[in-house]
Amino acid sequence: MLEHLRSYLLYGNQYCGVEHAIHDDEPIIYSTVLKKTKKAVDINEVFTSSCVKELTHKLPKKQPIFLIVNNEHVLTKTLKSEQTDDLKLVNKAFPNINASEFYYEILKQDTLFFVSICRQSYIDALIKSYTDNNLYILNFSLGNTSLASVVNYIDETVILTSNTSITTENGLMKSMDLNETIQKKQYYVNGLTVSNSHVLSLSGALGLIVHNHQSFTNYKNKKDALLNTYRQIRFFNQFLKTGLLFILGVLMVNFLFFNFYFGKTKVLHEASQINQAAKEKVVKLHETVGKLQKMTDDMLKSSSSKSSFYINAIVNSLPKSILLSEITYQPLEKKIKKDKTIALKKNTMIVSGDSNDSELYSEWISNLENVDWVHSIEVLDYSDLKMTASHFSIKINMTDDQ
């Protein structure tokens, strides 16, 4: 999983191999583009171009490429030798050359060595032309040596490339014969169908995926530098895109959270204002109730002793024939109304009850009128309930100095 992710981050899901060759004495570029989906690899596109500039119309920018140089600038010789030293093999194949001016690649096939060389100046200029066109070479191979990575997948003893006839035996390459008039032929490479003209570019594209191209070269540092340069560009490009997406995502999440909590805050603020208004109203009501309570307490304190005195005096003056049902001290002048002051009839008492002896009732009224704190008595009601009893209600007006 991690390896798949690492490969995707570095290469994406598209892999390209290109071969620079000669056809009818004119330069030609054979290209094969592979697309990787999960665990399968399919050929996405094959095409030919006359120059690097044309590739930019068919390949996306920053496309990683495996380059195969297989034209007149590359020389290849076959050696059979017990010698394994790279430089000695190169000098044996190409005597009197200045090896420091050439890139070389050696493919070992049992006891055979296929030695290919090309001037460094040409390869470097070719790679630069790709970079100038926003395409990036990650690795390169000389001549037909890259075919060794797919020989095991081709069920043929003679394999044709764009300019060479190669004989194979037991999955190993035995000979390479240059032939510029090769006929077209189709090959099946592990489920992929490709023509001989594109078989080398296919092997290059596969090399970016499976990394099974094994040969001896003097340009490992060059390949490492190319790969590091591309990694930095790819990382910057992916980081920039990912960073922008991340920033946009953070801004979007922040916007959504801001809207959500702003709405919540607004509701809470409105509720707080309502609660504050209700609190202020409760405080005012509490103050009003407190004032009324104080007034009531003061009134009760001031009148409690008087009311007890009056009631006690009236009860003690009652004859046995009178039964009291109600005594109201300082009755209301009018009904209680909201936001209105309670009005009391001061120095007034209402006494109600029943009497079964009218003479004693009259005598009791007369006695009350003679009490020093009684100013006057008014009969509010006197009615017969039955032959032996009468209901009465009187108002006693008291003097102010009591």
C-alpha positions in Angstrom: 0.0 0.0 0.0 2.8 2.4 1.0 4.8 1.5 -2.1 1.8 2.1 -4.3 1.2 5.5 -2.7 4.9 6.4 -3.0 4.9 5.4 -6.7 1.7 7.4 -7.4 3.1 10.5 -5.6 6.3 10.3 -7.7 5.0 9.3 -11.1 1.3 9.7 -11.0 -0.6 6.9 -12.8 0.9 7.5 -16.3 4.3 6.1 -17.4 6.0 7.0 -20.7 8.9 5.5 -22.6 10.4 7.1 -25.7 12.9 5.8 -28.3 14.9 8.1 -30.5 15.6 6.1 -33.7 16.1 6.5 -37.5 13.5 5.7 -40.1 14.1 6.2 -43.8 17.2 8.3 -42.9 15.1 10.7 -40.8 15.0 11.0 -37.0 11.8 9.6 -35.4 10.6 9.3 -31.9 8.6 6.2 -30.9 6.5 6.7 -27.7 4.5 4.4 -25.5 2.3 5.6 -22.7 1.2 3.1 -20.0 -1.6 3.8 -17.5 -1.6 2.0 -14.2 -5.0 1.2 -12.5 -4.9 -0.6 -9.2 -2.8 -3.8 -10.0 -3.3 -3.7 -13.8 -1.2 -1.9 -16.5 -2.6 -1.0 -19.9 -1.3 0.7 -23.0 -2.9 4.1 -22.9 -1.4 5.4 -26.2 1.3 4.8 -28.8 2.4 7.4 -31.3 5.4 8.7 -33.3 6.9 12.2 -33.4 9.6 13.9 -35.4 11.0 16.1 -32.6 10.8 16.7 -28.9 8.6 19.7 -29.4 5.9 17.6 -31.0 5.8 15.5 -27.8 4.5 18.4 -25.8 1.2 18.3 -27.8 0.6 14.7 -26.7 2.1 14.4 -23.3 1.1 16.4 -20.1 3.5 18.8 -18.6 6.1 17.4 -16.2 5.6 13.9 -17.6 8.3 11.6 -16.3 10.0 9.7 -19.2 12.3 6.7 -19.7 14.6 7.7 -22.6 16.1 5.1 -25.1 18.7 6.4 -27.5 18.9 4.0 -30.4 20.0 6.1 -33.4 23.2 6.8 -35.3 24.8 8.4 -32.2 24.9 5.0 -30.4 27.4 2.3 -31.2 26.9 -1.3 -29.9 29.3 -4.3 -30.0 29.0 -7.8 -28.8 31.8 -9.4 -26.8 32.4 -12.8 -25.4 34.8 -12.4 -22.6 35.7 -13.7 -19.2 36.6 -10.1 -18.2 34.0 -8.4 -15.9 35.6 -5.0 -15.4 33.4 -2.4 -17.0 36.0 0.0 -18.3 38.2 -2.9 -19.7 35.2 -4.2 -21.5 34.5 -0.8 -23.1 38.2 -0.4 -24.1 38.2 -3.8 -25.6 35.0 -3.1 -27.6 36.1 0.4 -28.6 39.9 0.8 -28.5 41.5 4.2 -28.4 38.3 6.2 -27.3 38.3 8.6 -24.4 35.9 6.9 -22.1 35.4 10.1 -20.0 33.6 11.7 -23.0 31.2 8.8 -23.4 28.3 7.3 -21.5 28.4 3.5 -21.8 26.0 0.7 -20.9 26.9 -3.0 -20.6 24.4 -5.7 -20.7 25.6 -9.1 -19.5 23.8 -12.2 -21.0 25.5 -15.3 -19.7 29.1 -15.1 -21.2 28.1 -12.4 -23.7 28.4 -8.7 -23.2 26.5 -6.1 -25.3 28.5 -2.8 -25.0 26.8 0.4 -26.1 28.3 3.9 -26.1 27.2 7.4 -26.9 28.8 10.8 -26.4 27.9 12.6 -23.2 27.5 15.9 -24.9 24.8 14.5 -27.2 22.8 12.8 -24.3 23.1 15.9 -22.1 21.8 18.1 -24.9 19.0 15.7 -25.6 17.9 15.6 -22.0 18.1 19.4 -21.8 15.8 19.7 -24.8 13.2 17.6 -22.9 13.6 19.8 -19.8 13.2 23.0 -21.8 9.9 21.6 -23.0 8.7 20.8 -19.5 9.2 17.1 -19.8 11.6 15.2 -17.5 13.9 12.3 -18.2 14.2 10.0 -15.1 16.4 7.3 -16.7 17.9 6.4 -20.0 19.3 3.4 -21.9 21.5 3.0 -24.9 20.8 0.9 -28.0 18.6 -2.2 -27.6 19.8 -3.2 -24.2 16.5 -2.3 -22.5 14.8 -5.1 -24.4 16.3 -7.5 -21.9 13.7 -6.5 -19.3 10.8 -7.9 -21.4 12.4 -10.8 -23.3 11.0 -13.3 -20.8 7.5 -12.0 -21.6 7.8 -12.5 -25.4 7.3 -16.0 -26.7 9.6 -15.6 -29.7 13.2 -16.7 -30.5 13.7 -13.8 -32.9 12.5 -10.4 -31.7 12.5 -7.4 -34.0 12.9 -3.8 -32.7 12.7 -0.6 -34.8 16.1 -1.2 -36.4 17.5 -4.5 -35.0 16.9 -8.3 -35.2 17.6 -9.9 -31.9 17.9 -13.7 -31.3 17.0 -15.1 -27.9 17.5 -18.4 -26.1 16.1 -19.3 -22.7 15.1 -15.7 -22.0 18.6 -14.4 -22.8 19.7 -12.3 -25.8 22.2 -14.1 -28.0 22.8 -11.7 -30.9 21.9 -8.2 -32.3 21.9 -7.6 -36.0 21.3 -4.1 -37.3 18.6 -4.0 -40.0 17.0 -0.8 -41.1 14.4 -2.5 -43.4 12.6 -4.5 -40.8 9.0 -5.4 -41.5 6.2 -4.6 -39.0 5.4 -7.3 -36.5 3.1 -7.5 -33.5 4.2 -8.8 -30.1 2.3 -9.8 -27.0 4.1 -8.7 -23.9 2.5 -10.1 -20.8 -1.0 -9.3 -22.1 -0.1 -6.1 -23.9 -0.1 -5.9 -27.6 2.6 -3.8 -29.2 4.3 -3.4 -32.6 8.1 -4.0 -33.0 8.6 -0.3 -33.6 7.3 0.5 -30.1 8.6 -2.6 -28.2 11.7 -0.7 -26.9 9.6 2.3 -25.7 7.3 -0.1 -24.0 10.2 -1.7 -22.2 11.3 1.7 -21.1 7.8 2.6 -19.7 7.7 -0.7 -17.9 11.1 0.0 -16.5 9.6 3.0 -14.6 7.1 0.7 -13.0 8.9 -2.5 -12.2 12.6 -1.2 -12.1 13.9 -4.5 -13.6 16.3 -3.1 -16.1 19.7 -4.4 -15.0 22.9 -3.3 -16.7 26.2 -1.7 -15.9 26.7 1.9 -16.7 29.0 4.9 -15.9 26.1 7.3 -15.5 24.5 6.2 -12.2 25.2 9.7 -10.7 23.6 11.3 -13.7 20.4 9.1 -13.3 20.3 9.9 -9.6 20.6 13.7 -10.3 17.8 13.4 -12.9 15.6 11.5 -10.4 16.3 14.0 -7.6 15.5 17.0 -9.8 12.2 15.5 -10.8 11.3 14.5 -7.3 11.9 18.1 -6.1 9.7 19.5 -9.0 7.0 16.8 -8.4 7.1 17.4 -4.7 6.8 21.2 -5.1 4.0 20.8 -7.6 2.1 18.2 -5.5 2.8 20.2 -2.3 1.5 23.4 -3.9 -1.7 21.7 -5.1 -2.2 19.9 -1.8 -1.4 23.0 0.1 -3.9 25.1 -1.8 -6.5 22.4 -1.5 -5.8 22.2 2.2 -6.0 26.0 2.7 -9.2 26.1 0.7 -10.5 23.2 2.8 -9.6 24.9 6.0 -11.2 28.1 4.9 -14.3 26.3 3.9 -14.5 24.4 7.2 -13.8 27.7 9.0 -16.5 29.4 7.0 -19.0 26.6 7.8 -18.1 26.6 11.5 -18.2 30.4 11.6 -21.7 30.5 10.1 -22.9 27.7 12.4 -21.5 29.3 15.6 -22.4 32.8 14.4 -26.0 31.6 14.1 -25.8 30.0 17.6 -24.2 33.1 19.0 -26.9 35.3 17.5 -29.7 33.1 19.0 -27.9 33.1 22.4 -27.4 36.9 22.2 -31.1 37.4 21.5 -32.0 35.0 24.3 -29.6 36.9 26.6 -31.3 40.2 25.7 -34.8 38.7 26.4 -33.5 37.2 29.7 -31.9 40.6 30.6 -35.2 42.4 29.9 -37.1 39.8 31.9 -34.6 40.1 34.7 -35.0 43.8 34.8 -38.8 43.4 34.9 -38.5 40.9 37.7 -36.2 43.2 39.6 -38.7 46.0 39.2 -41.6 43.8 40.3 -39.5 42.6 43.3 -38.9 46.2 44.3 -42.7 47.0 43.9 -43.6 43.9 46.0 -41.0 44.9 48.5 -42.5 48.3 48.9 -46.0 46.9 49.1 -44.8 44.3 51.6 -43.2 47.1 53.7 -46.4 49.2 53.5 -48.5 46.2 54.6 -46.1 45.3 57.4 -46.0 48.9 58.6 -49.8 49.1 58.5 -50.2 45.8 60.3 -47.7 46.8 62.9 -49.4 50.1 63.5 -52.9 48.7 63.6 -52.4 45.3 65.2 -52.5 46.6 68.7 -55.6 48.7 68.0 -57.5 46.0 66.2 -56.9 43.6 69.1 -58.1 46.2 71.5 -61.3 46.9 69.6 -62.2 43.3 68.9 -61.5 42.3 72.5 -63.8 45.2 73.8 -66.6 44.2 71.4 -66.4 40.5 72.3 -66.5 41.3 76.0 -69.5 43.5 75.6 -71.6 40.9 73.8 -74.8 39.6 75.5 -75.4 35.9 75.4 -78.2 36.4 72.8 -75.9 37.6 70.1 -73.6 35.5 68.0 -71.0 37.2 65.8 -70.2 35.9 62.4 -67.7 38.5 61.1 -65.6 41.4 62.2 -63.8 43.5 59.6 -61.3 46.1 60.8 -60.7 49.0 58.4 -62.5 47.4 55.4 -61.7 48.3 51.7 -63.2 51.4 50.3 -63.3 49.9 46.8 -62.2 46.8 45.0 -58.4 46.2 44.6 -57.2 47.1 41.1 -53.9 46.5 39.4 -51.4 49.3 39.7 -53.8 51.1 42.1 -53.2 52.0 45.8 -55.2 49.9 48.2 -57.8 52.3 49.9 -58.9 51.4 53.4 -61.7 52.9 55.5 -59.7 54.0 58.5 -61.2 54.2 62.0 -64.0 51.9 60.8 -65.1 48.5 61.8 -67.9 46.3 60.3 -69.5 43.9 62.8 -72.0 41.2 61.6 -73.9 38.4 63.4 -77.2 37.0 64.6 -79.4 38.0 67.5 -82.3 36.1 69.1 -83.4 38.9 71.4 -84.1 42.3 69.9 -84.2 44.1 73.3 -80.7 42.9 74.3 -79.5 43.8 70.8 -80.8 47.4 71.2 -79.3 47.6 74.7 -75.9 46.3 73.3 -75.9 49.0 70.6 -76.7 51.7 73.1 -73.8 50.5 75.4 -71.4 50.6 72.4 -72.4 54.1 71.6 -71.3 55.1 75.1 -67.8 53.7 74.7 -65.3 56.5 74.6 -63.5 55.3 71.4 -66.8 54.9 69.5 -67.7 58.0 67.5 -70.9 56.7 66.0 -72.7 53.5 65.0 -74.6 52.9 61.7 -77.0 50.0 61.2 -76.2 48.6 57.7 -78.6 45.7 57.9 -81.2 44.2 60.2 -83.4 41.5 58.9 -85.4 38.6 60.4 -84.0 35.2 59.5 -87.0 33.5 61.3 -89.4 34.3 64.0 -86.8 33.8 66.8 -83.6 35.2 65.2 -82.5 38.3 63.2 -79.3 39.0 61.2 -77.6 42.3 61.7 -74.6 44.3 60.3 -73.4 47.5 61.8 -70.6 49.9 61.0 -68.7 51.4 64.0 -67.0 54.7 63.4 -64.1 55.2 65.8 -62.6 58.4 67.1 -59.2 59.5 65.5 -57.4 59.8 68.8 -57.4 56.1 69.5 
